[in-house]
Amino acid sequence: MSRHASFAARSYRTHGIVLRTYKLGEADRIIVMLTPDRGQVRAVAKGVRRTTSKLGATLEPFMYVDAQIVQGRTLDIVTQAELKRPYGQYIATDYTLFTTANVMAETAERLTQADDESSAVQYRLFHGALATLARGGHNPTRVLDSYLLRALAAEGWAPNFEECAKCGKPGPHASVNVVGGGSVCVDCRPSGSLSPGPSTVSLLAALLSGNWEAIDIADPADQRAASGIVTAFVQWHLERGLTSMRHIERITE
């Protein structure tokens, strides 16, 4: 087999969103992408840190790109990349949007480290949430909380906010138990449960289902309470906190 034929056999094309980048050597970067067909892809973009590189601005975090990639021995290599949607350009100009997108990207990266069948769903959830952030369609905090709950649900960790997570009694109930898997009734309420109130639990149910009519009109106090509960669920299921969460500014108005 000729060198050209071997190169072509190892080449593939995919589209996806850049989650993050890492410096490599003096001029290269490692690009971490989330794709719908190959899950998480890590590839080297050679020379992109040089000012003359045509790929430098394309392969930035939160950009939606169409890339030509060659399989390598240790890391794949990006040979071409075409910008499809410049989400990163809009997000990078606003600190709240930027920190929110970083939390979502870190979550997506953590949940897709293993090559499993949920990657395609995780890609769709992340892409949809990122596009919503870039458009400015909804409050960033509410976009983040909805994304986090739905991303956990895609991994089989969906909390139950519609009925008691222990006995199945219809809700909404006034208490939530993170370890127990969601809202709990008075009879099943374990010690250490949170008591946010029925309206907050109803908001959590709306965030999980993506009911934006209910989410957009929710009271700011319920949003603050819901955000704390969402963070607790994420920390419990991911077993360690998200590094980027410390920089987040929760906007509830």
PERAPE-V879283 format. One record per residue. N is the residue number from 0. SS is DSSP state (H for helix, E for strand, C for the rest). OMEGA is omega as a letter, one per 20 degrees, with the letter a starting at -180 (none if undefined). Layout:
# PERAPE-V879283
N:SS:OMEGA
N:SS:OMEGA
This chain:
# PERAPE-V879283
0:C:a
1:C:r
2:H:a
3:H:r
4:H:r
5:H:r
6:H:a
7:H:a
8:H:a
9:C:a
10:E:r
11:E:r
12:E:r
13:E:r
14:E:a
15:E:a
16:E:r
17:E:r
18:E:r
19:E:r
20:E:r
21:E:r
22:E:r
23:E:a
24:C:a
25:C:a
26:C:a
27:E:r
28:E:r
29:E:a
30:E:r
31:E:a
32:E:r
33:E:a
34:E:a
35:C:a
36:C:a
37:C:a
38:E:a
39:E:a
40:E:r
41:E:a
42:E:r
43:E:r
44:E:a
45:C:r
46:C:a
47:C:r
48:C:r
49:C:a
50:C:a
51:C:a
52:C:r
53:C:a
54:C:a
55:C:a
56:C:a
57:C:a
58:C:r
59:C:r
60:C:r
61:C:r
62:C:r
63:E:a
64:E:r
65:E:a
66:E:r
67:E:a
68:E:r
69:E:r
70:C:r
71:C:a
72:C:r
73:C:r
74:C:r
75:E:a
76:E:r
77:E:r
78:E:r
79:E:r
80:E:r
81:E:a
82:E:r
83:E:r
84:E:a
85:C:a
86:H:a
87:H:a
88:H:r
89:H:a
90:H:a
91:C:a
92:C:a
93:C:a
94:H:a
95:H:r
96:H:a
97:H:a
98:H:r
99:H:r
100:H:r
101:H:r
102:H:r
103:H:a
104:H:r
105:H:r
106:H:r
107:H:r
108:H:a
109:H:a
110:H:a
111:C:r
112:C:r
113:C:a
114:C:a
115:C:a
116:C:r
117:C:a
118:H:a
119:H:r
120:H:r
121:H:r
122:H:a
123:H:r
124:H:a
125:H:r
126:H:r
127:H:a
128:H:a
129:H:r
130:H:r
131:H:r
132:H:a
133:H:r
134:H:a
135:C:a
136:C:a
137:C:r
138:C:a
139:H:r
140:H:a
141:H:r
142:H:a
143:H:a
144:H:r
145:H:r
146:H:a
147:H:r
148:H:a
149:H:r
150:H:r
151:H:a
152:H:r
153:H:r
154:C:a
155:C:a
156:C:a
157:C:r
158:C:a
159:E:r
160:C:a
161:C:a
162:E:r
163:C:a
164:C:a
165:C:a
166:C:r
167:C:r
168:C:a
169:E:r
170:C:j
171:C:r
172:C:a
173:C:a
174:E:r
175:E:r
176:E:a
177:C:a
178:C:a
179:C:r
180:C:r
181:E:a
182:E:a
183:E:r
184:C:a
185:C:a
186:C:a
187:C:a
188:C:r
189:C:r
190:C:a
191:C:r
192:C:r
193:E:a
194:C:a
195:C:a
196:C:a
197:H:a
198:H:r
199:H:r
200:H:r
201:H:r
202:H:r
203:H:r
204:H:r
205:H:r
206:H:a
207:H:a
208:H:a
209:C:r
210:C:a
211:H:r
212:H:r
213:H:a
214:H:a
215:H:a
216:C:a
217:C:r
218:C:r
219:H:r
220:H:r
221:H:r
222:H:r
223:H:r
224:H:a
225:H:a
226:H:r
227:H:a
228:H:r
229:H:r
230:H:r
231:H:r
232:H:r
233:H:r
234:H:a
235:H:a
236:H:r
237:H:r
238:C:r
239:C:a
240:C:r
241:C:a
242:H:a
243:H:a
244:H:a
245:H:a
246:H:a
247:C:r
248:C:a
249:C:r
250:C:a
251:C:a
252:C:none
